[in-house]
Amino acid sequence: MKKILILVTALMMSGTLVYAADADKGKDLFESPTLGGGTTGNSCSSCHEGGKGLGSDLFERMDNKSLAAVINNCIEKTMGGRAIDPEGQEMQDLMAYMKTLVTKADVKKTPKKIEGC
């Protein structure tokens, strides 16, 4: 028990303790025009409402580090804010929400077959 407490304390002090991502908090961040101190009034959902343009293969095409860089570019350029920590809780939450969007994005309905034609 003592070893576990020491390990947890050391991890907390080093800043490497990983927290679970929260998609609900990520949704709030995705819709917030003040993410990263944004100043333009835009949010992620201004351009990507409902996951538009993210592509259903987003997480297959990019690793988390590259995706974090793209997200931060949007925060800085489109939202007029400052980049958030690529490994921080906000980024984890934001990516968790985005994963829920890409499962819905680009899903096309299969046309019904017309019988007898």
C-alpha positions in Angstrom: 0.0 0.0 0.0 2.8 2.3 0.9 4.5 1.7 -2.5 1.3 2.5 -4.4 0.9 5.8 -2.5 4.5 6.7 -3.3 4.0 5.8 -7.0 0.8 7.8 -7.3 2.4 10.8 -5.5 5.5 10.6 -7.8 3.3 10.5 -10.9 1.2 13.4 -9.8 4.3 15.5 -9.1 5.8 14.7 -12.5 2.6 15.6 -14.3 2.3 12.3 -16.1 -0.8 11.0 -14.4 -3.2 10.2 -17.1 -6.9 10.9 -16.6 -9.7 9.3 -18.5 -11.0 11.3 -21.4 -14.6 12.7 -21.1 -16.5 13.0 -24.3 -19.2 15.2 -22.6 -16.6 17.7 -21.6 -15.1 17.4 -25.1 -18.5 18.3 -26.6 -18.6 21.5 -24.5 -15.1 22.4 -25.6 -15.9 21.6 -29.3 -18.9 24.0 -29.1 -17.0 26.7 -27.1 -15.9 29.9 -28.9 -13.5 30.6 -26.0 -11.5 27.3 -26.3 -7.9 28.3 -26.0 -9.0 31.9 -25.2 -10.6 32.2 -28.7 -11.5 35.7 -29.7 -13.2 35.4 -33.1 -16.5 34.0 -31.9 -15.9 30.7 -33.8 -15.9 27.3 -32.3 -14.9 23.9 -33.7 -18.6 23.3 -34.5 -18.7 26.5 -36.5 -16.9 24.7 -39.3 -17.5 21.0 -38.3 -21.1 21.0 -37.0 -22.1 17.4 -36.4 -18.6 16.2 -37.5 -18.9 17.6 -41.0 -15.6 17.4 -42.8 -13.8 15.4 -40.2 -14.1 12.1 -42.2 -15.0 8.8 -40.7 -11.4 7.7 -41.1 -9.9 10.6 -39.2 -8.4 8.6 -36.4 -7.0 6.0 -38.8 -5.3 8.7 -41.0 -3.7 10.6 -38.2 -2.0 9.7 -34.9 -3.0 11.7 -31.8 0.1 13.9 -32.0 -0.6 15.0 -35.6 -4.3 15.5 -34.8 -3.5 17.6 -31.8 -1.3 19.9 -34.0 -4.2 20.3 -36.5 -6.6 21.1 -33.7 -4.2 23.6 -32.3 -3.8 25.2 -35.7 -7.6 25.7 -35.9 -7.6 27.1 -32.3 -4.9 29.6 -33.2 -5.9 30.6 -36.8 -9.7 30.2 -36.9 -10.6 30.8 -33.3 -7.9 33.4 -32.5 -6.8 31.6 -29.4 -3.7 29.9 -28.0 -2.8 26.3 -28.5 -3.9 24.0 -25.7 -1.6 21.3 -24.3 -1.4 18.5 -26.8 -1.2 15.9 -24.1 -3.5 17.7 -21.6 -7.0 16.9 -20.3 -8.7 19.3 -22.6 -7.2 17.8 -25.7 -8.0 14.3 -24.5 -11.6 15.3 -23.9 -11.9 17.0 -27.2 -10.5 14.0 -29.1 -12.9 11.7 -27.2 -15.8 13.8 -28.4 -14.5 13.9 -31.9 -14.3 10.1 -32.0 -18.1 10.0 -31.3 -18.6 12.4 -34.3 -16.5 10.5 -36.8 -18.5 7.3 -36.2 -21.5 9.3 -37.4 -19.8 11.5 -40.0 -19.8 10.5 -43.7 -22.3 7.7 -43.1 -24.3 7.5 -46.2 -27.7 5.9 -46.4 -27.9 2.9 -48.7 -30.6 3.6 -51.4 -33.5 1.3 -51.2 -33.8 -1.3 -54.0 -36.9 -0.9 -56.1 -38.4 -4.3 -56.5 -39.9 -5.4 -59.8 -38.1 -3.0 -62.0 
